[in-house]
Amino acid sequence: MTDLRNVFWIGGGTGAGKSSVAIALAQRYGLERYDYDWHDARDHSTRTRADRHPVRAAFLAMSVDERWVRRTPAAMASETIAQFRERFELVVEDLAVLRADRVIADGFGLLPELVAPLLADRRQAIFLLPTAVFREEALARRGWVTIEGTTDPDRARRTRLERDARLTKYVRRTALSRDLAAVVIDGSRTLEEVSALVERDFGLTDDALVVVSP
């Protein structure tokens, strides 16, 4: 197994502020940041192979309506989890070639069951869990309205949000079952406060954090 004991992991739901926290801590502590979403957009799609990543390859071959309009949120959530599992080998390949003493990785697809076997200490992973209201507000602040190019934008928006809600519940359940930190993000904490909480969990400060659960 690839030795990734130098990696801190931030996973969780969409709109939770994973990237903002990772950027803040990377700058504060001189960590190399691994951006899962950037690799998805720039690299992982071109490295997807049907023999190794059949679910991912099938998704990439779909039309936008097939992806976001014609399926149920439950089916979409199950497929997304399967995609994340397939793609994780690409994440490990990426991280294995980084020449940094310490790395902070953040992204939607960093599931607890994938990350857990790579940890030297359970405090190296944390999962940010946005409430449904917070997610919608966060996506609205980013200018997100719906999936572009579908024939039914309202349905695409609803199914995307419901899929993401299901995925957040899945991450919560699987993180807590592995005694990994899971923190509800509902707007009651500022970005600075969430960053400080993650900082403590990672042991970057002297104060240890007990697992915070919903």
Buried (B, 14 or more C-beta within 10 A) or exposed (E): EEEBEBBBBBBBBBBBBBBBBBBBBBEEEEBBBBBBBEBBEEEBBEBBEEEEBEBBBBBBEEEEBEBBBBBEBEEBBBBBBBBBBBBBBBBBEBBEEBEBEBBBBBBBBBBBBBBBEBBEEBBBBBBBBBBBEBBBBBBEEEEBEBBEEBEBBEBBBBBBBBBBBBBBBBBBEBBBEBEBBBBBBBEEBEEEEBBBBBBBBBBBEEEEBEBEEE
